[in-house]
């Protein structure tokens, strides 16, 4: 169960557009350097270029596992912020399609909620560098969620 004060912290972070305190609570987010900002009613996730995330130094290119981890974490954060789940979403399934090399530069991701049921939620994630119309990867994630038993106010 997510404590009510954490739900309040999530709502406050979204209202202020400052997600840094939430990201500091997730060690992997700090390890890869993920950032989150609000764009209108949506969220934009950023993976800044970092030598620590390079998998192929010859290109150089970001390690595929870092790209997948970035996209999965983006989807989980998206659900934490936009859903009123009683517990932290738990990944059931994650499927990624690598479309282009993730070169050594900033990488961005956006999520789209496809379906939210009472127990399972489906999220689509798109990652790109430079041009959103030329994604480097797309992914689908299914999360187990728990409905709130009473509304938070």
C-alpha positions in Angstrom: 0.0 0.0 0.0 1.1 3.5 -0.8 0.8 5.7 2.4 -1.6 8.6 2.0 1.3 11.1 2.5 3.1 9.6 -0.5 -0.1 10.1 -2.6 -0.2 13.7 -1.4 3.5 14.0 -2.4 2.7 12.7 -5.8 -0.2 15.1 -6.3 1.9 18.0 -5.0 4.8 17.1 -7.3 2.5 17.1 -10.3 0.8 20.3 -9.3 4.1 22.1 -9.0 5.8 20.3 -11.9 8.7 19.4 -9.7 9.4 15.6 -9.8 13.0 15.7 -8.5 12.0 14.7 -4.9 10.2 11.7 -6.2 13.0 10.6 -8.5 15.5 10.8 -5.6 13.4 8.1 -3.9 14.3 5.6 -6.7 17.9 4.5 -6.8 17.8 3.4 -10.4 16.5 6.7 -11.5 19.6 8.4 -10.0 21.9 5.7 -11.4 20.9 6.4 -15.0 20.1 10.1 -14.5 16.4 10.1 -15.5 14.6 13.5 -15.4 10.9 14.3 -15.6 9.1 17.5 -16.6 5.5 18.4 -17.3 4.4 19.5 -20.8 0.9 20.8 -20.5 -1.2 17.9 -19.2 1.5 15.3 -20.1 4.9 14.2 -18.9 8.2 14.2 -20.7 10.9 12.0 -19.5 14.6 12.7 -20.3 17.7 10.5 -20.1 20.6 12.9 -20.4 23.6 11.8 -22.4 26.0 10.1 -20.0 29.2 8.1 -20.5 28.0 5.7 -17.8 25.1 4.6 -20.0 27.2 3.8 -23.1 27.0 0.2 -24.2 28.9 0.4 -27.5 31.9 2.8 -27.3 32.6 2.5 -31.0 29.5 4.3 -32.2 29.0 5.4 -29.2 25.6 4.1 -28.4 23.5 3.8 -25.2 23.2 0.3 -23.9 19.9 -1.3 -24.9 19.2 -2.4 -21.3 19.5 1.3 -20.2 17.1 2.3 -22.9 14.6 -0.4 -21.8 15.1 0.4 -18.1 14.5 4.1 -18.9 11.3 3.3 -20.8 10.0 0.9 -18.1 10.7 3.3 -15.3 9.1 6.1 -17.3 5.9 4.1 -17.6 5.9 3.2 -13.9 6.4 6.8 -12.9 3.7 7.9 -15.3 1.2 5.5 -13.7 2.3 6.6 -10.2 1.5 10.2 -11.0 -1.6 9.7 -13.1 -3.4 6.8 -11.5 -4.9 6.6 -8.0 -3.5 3.1 -7.5 -3.4 1.9 -3.9 0.0 0.3 -4.4 3.1 0.9 -6.5 2.4 -0.5 -10.0 4.1 -3.9 -10.5 5.4 -4.8 -13.9 3.7 -7.9 -15.4 5.1 -7.8 -19.0 7.4 -5.5 -20.9 8.0 -5.7 -24.7 10.4 -3.4 -26.5 11.1 -2.8 -30.2 14.5 -1.2 -30.9 14.1 0.8 -34.1 17.4 2.8 -34.3 20.7 3.1 -32.4 20.4 5.3 -29.3 23.4 7.5 -29.9 25.3 9.5 -27.3 22.8 12.3 -26.8 19.8 13.1 -24.8 16.9 10.6 -25.1 13.3 11.5 -24.5 10.2 9.3 -23.7 6.5 9.9 -23.5 3.8 7.4 -22.3 0.3 6.8 -23.4 -2.2 5.0 -21.2 -4.0 2.6 -23.5 -6.2 0.9 -21.0 -6.7 1.1 -17.3 -8.8 -1.7 -15.8 -9.3 -2.5 -12.1 -6.3 -4.8 -11.9 -4.2 -4.3 -15.1 -3.1 -1.2 -16.9 -1.5 -1.1 -20.4 0.9 1.7 -21.3 2.7 2.5 -24.6 6.1 4.2 -24.4 7.9 5.9 -27.2 11.6 7.0 -27.0 13.4 9.3 -29.4 16.4 11.6 -29.8 16.0 14.9 -31.6 12.8 14.2 -33.6 9.8 12.6 -31.9 8.6 11.4 -35.4 11.8 9.2 -35.6 11.6 7.0 -32.4 14.6 4.9 -31.4 12.4 2.4 -29.6 8.8 1.7 -28.8 7.5 -0.4 -25.9 4.4 -1.8 -24.4 4.1 -2.5 -20.6 1.4 -4.1 -18.5 1.3 -3.3 -14.9 -0.7 -4.8 -12.0 -2.4 -2.1 -10.0 -4.7 -2.0 -7.0 -7.8 0.1 -6.9 -8.2 2.6 -4.1 -10.7 1.5 -1.5 -11.5 5.0 -0.4 -11.0 8.3 -2.2 -8.1 10.5 -1.1 -8.9 14.0 -0.2 
